[in-house]
Structure formats: structure tokens, C-alpha cells
Amino acid sequence: MTIKRISSGGEFEAKVGYCRAVVAGGFVHVAGTVGAGDDVVAQCKAALETIGAALEKAGASFADAVRVNYYLPDAAEFEPCFPILAETFGANPPAATMIESNLIDPKFRIEIELTALAPAG
């Protein structure tokens, strides 16, 4: 089995020792991803942009997503993200879970982790 590692160059990748995504076993596994911004909506959009770029490097897209996990320090902040998520996944919604938990830094309001089918070949 081959493994392809995809880096986004984020500061935590080098500090912690991980990569943005790993293509292996027929799947694209995207690491938990936070985004810049002043509120949960801006951070959600930024995180999805980073995830989308990783999927593109893997030859996949949000239409290939099969599982997504959302982590938020305040579950009440999840609802403002609903329209962004519905637009992102459109007619191909993945199985999803939202968990209320602390994140690596209090400035982060959402972290998104995603698994997608890898392209055949």
C-alpha cells in the first residue's frame, strides 16, 4: 500500500509533527483543521478552504467526503456555521459529528476533521 502525505505548511504541522492530510487505504484523512478569523463563521470558512486545498492536492473534493467531525468549545456557536456547511457539501453530505471540547488555543472557535474517498488509481 502506498501512502501520500500532504502538507499545508501550517505552523503546527512542524511543531507537532503531523501533516494536513494522508492518502492511504482508499481514503484521504484530513487532520483537524482550524482557521484564522475573528469569529466562528470566519474560522469555519478558513478551515474549509485549507481542507479543500488538501483534498484538491489529493485529487479529491468535498463531494468525496464520507465523514466529518466538528469540534467547538461552545456548542451554541455551531448553528451560525450551518449555512456554510450546507453550501460546502451540497448534495453530497457526509456522516457528521459535533463535539463540544476545548481546542489547542482559546482563540480558535471551531476545528474540522474530515475523511474522504481517495480517487481510484
C-alpha positions in Angstrom: 0.0 0.0 0.0 1.3 3.5 -0.8 0.9 6.4 1.5 0.9 10.0 0.3 1.4 12.8 2.8 0.1 16.3 2.1 1.4 19.3 4.0 -0.2 22.8 4.0 2.8 24.4 5.7 0.8 25.3 8.8 2.8 26.3 11.9 1.5 23.4 14.0 2.5 20.7 11.4 6.2 21.3 12.0 5.8 21.9 15.8 3.7 18.8 16.5 5.0 16.5 13.7 1.9 15.8 11.5 0.7 16.6 8.0 -2.5 18.2 6.9 -3.7 15.0 5.1 -2.7 11.4 4.4 -3.9 9.5 1.4 -3.9 5.8 2.3 -6.1 2.7 2.1 -8.5 4.3 -0.3 -9.2 7.3 1.8 -8.0 10.9 2.3 -7.7 11.6 6.0 -7.6 15.3 6.7 -6.2 16.3 10.1 -8.2 18.5 12.5 -8.1 22.0 10.9 -8.6 25.4 12.4 -8.9 28.7 10.6 -8.0 32.3 11.1 -10.7 34.9 11.7 -12.4 36.9 14.4 -15.4 34.7 14.8 -16.6 31.1 14.3 -18.1 31.8 10.9 -14.8 33.3 9.5 -12.8 30.5 11.1 -15.2 27.8 9.7 -14.8 29.3 6.2 -11.0 29.5 6.5 -10.7 25.9 7.8 -12.8 24.7 4.9 -10.5 26.5 2.5 -7.5 24.7 4.0 -9.3 21.4 3.9 -10.4 22.0 0.3 -6.9 22.7 -0.8 -5.7 19.5 0.9 -8.4 17.5 -0.9 -7.5 19.0 -4.2 -3.8 18.0 -3.7 -5.1 14.5 -3.1 -7.3 14.6 -6.2 -10.5 14.6 -4.2 -13.2 17.2 -3.3 -15.8 17.8 -0.7 -18.2 15.7 -2.9 -16.0 12.7 -1.9 -16.3 13.3 1.9 -17.7 10.4 3.9 -17.2 11.6 7.5 -16.7 15.0 9.1 -16.1 15.8 12.8 -16.6 19.3 14.2 -15.1 20.3 17.5 -16.2 23.6 19.2 -15.5 25.0 22.6 -19.1 26.3 22.7 -21.8 24.2 21.0 -24.0 27.2 20.8 -21.6 28.6 18.1 -22.2 25.7 15.8 -25.6 26.9 14.3 -24.1 30.0 12.6 -21.9 27.6 10.6 -24.9 25.5 9.2 -25.3 27.5 6.0 -21.6 27.4 5.2 -21.5 23.6 5.7 -24.7 23.0 3.8 -23.3 25.0 0.9 -19.9 23.3 1.1 -21.3 19.7 1.0 -24.4 20.4 -1.1 -26.0 17.3 -2.5 -23.2 15.1 -1.0 -23.4 15.5 2.8 -21.1 13.2 4.8 -21.8 11.5 8.1 -21.1 14.1 10.7 -20.5 14.5 14.5 -20.2 17.7 16.5 -18.4 17.6 19.8 -18.1 20.3 22.4 -14.4 20.4 23.6 -11.5 22.6 24.3 -9.2 23.4 21.4 -5.5 23.9 21.3 -5.9 27.7 21.9 -8.9 29.6 23.2 -8.8 31.9 20.1 -10.0 29.0 18.0 -13.8 28.6 17.8 -14.0 25.5 15.5 -11.8 22.6 14.4 -12.9 20.4 11.5 -11.6 16.9 10.7 -12.6 15.1 7.5 -12.3 11.8 5.8 -13.0 11.4 2.0 -12.7 8.7 -0.5 -9.5 8.8 -2.4 -9.6 8.9 -6.2 -9.2 5.5 -7.8 -5.9 4.8 -9.4 
